[in-house]
Amino acid sequence: MCLAIPGKVESVEYPFAIVDFSGTKKKVRIDLVDDVKPGEYVLVHVGFAIQKVDEEEAKKLEEMLAEILVE
């Protein structure tokens, strides 16, 4: 089992993207996901985008992670 964090893609310069994780921006590899564009959401694990998700799913995952981290 792995933990992937949702983030919003701000810019793309293949094979990298700048991804915003609730205000923290990181450079992420996007080789494993097809056709990543600014404005889309991705799940990131150890510096690699592993899947696209829609905004609703990304927000739901962010809320779940926030709850876990508070406990």
Wavefront OBJ file of the C-alpha trace (Angstrom):
o trace
v 0.000 0.000 0.000
v 1.281 3.471 -0.798
v 0.260 6.970 0.157
v -0.278 9.396 -2.716
v -0.894 13.102 -2.206
v -3.197 15.112 -4.513
v -1.895 18.316 -6.050
v -2.779 20.812 -8.772
v -0.466 21.109 -11.768
v 0.704 24.708 -12.188
v 3.110 24.344 -15.109
v 4.589 21.613 -17.281
v 8.064 21.311 -18.762
v 8.206 17.644 -19.700
v 9.218 15.392 -17.992
v 8.561 17.648 -14.996
v 5.657 19.672 -13.636
v 5.356 22.160 -10.814
v 2.570 20.877 -8.572
v 0.847 22.854 -5.814
v 0.071 20.875 -2.652
v -2.121 23.286 -0.666
v 0.360 26.133 -1.056
v 3.578 24.094 -1.144
v 4.977 23.823 -4.662
v 7.184 20.923 -5.731
v 8.847 19.755 -8.920
v 7.366 16.365 -9.855
v 8.130 13.800 -12.570
v 5.180 13.234 -14.913
v 6.584 10.435 -17.108
v 4.091 7.865 -15.807
v 0.939 9.848 -16.658
v -0.175 10.704 -20.184
v -0.772 14.273 -21.345
v -0.567 16.218 -18.063
v -1.713 19.845 -18.416
v -1.714 22.897 -16.130
v -4.891 23.085 -14.070
v -5.281 19.315 -13.788
v -4.922 17.366 -10.558
v -2.561 14.443 -10.060
v -1.757 11.998 -7.290
v 1.936 12.064 -6.375
v 3.979 9.337 -4.677
v 7.701 9.815 -3.896
v 8.052 12.595 -6.454
v 6.220 10.889 -9.328
v 2.724 11.680 -10.593
v 1.020 8.294 -10.748
v -2.551 9.175 -11.761
v -4.816 12.031 -12.798
v -7.871 12.765 -10.651
v -10.666 15.269 -11.034
v -10.926 18.308 -8.771
v -13.715 16.822 -6.656
v -11.712 13.668 -5.920
v -8.577 15.712 -5.158
v -10.467 17.870 -2.638
v -12.006 14.799 -1.003
v -8.561 13.199 -0.637
v -7.095 16.427 0.792
v -9.853 16.490 3.430
v -9.249 12.847 4.348
v -5.509 13.432 4.702
v -6.103 16.502 6.863
v -8.311 14.449 9.191
v -5.710 11.683 9.468
v -2.874 14.099 10.190
v -4.837 15.860 12.948
v -5.500 12.642 14.876
l 1 2 3 4 5 6 7 8 9 10 11 12 13 14 15 16 17 18 19 20 21 22 23 24 25 26 27 28 29 30 31 32 33 34 35 36 37 38 39 40 41 42 43 44 45 46 47 48 49 50 51 52 53 54 55 56 57 58 59 60 61 62 63 64 65 66 67 68 69 70 71
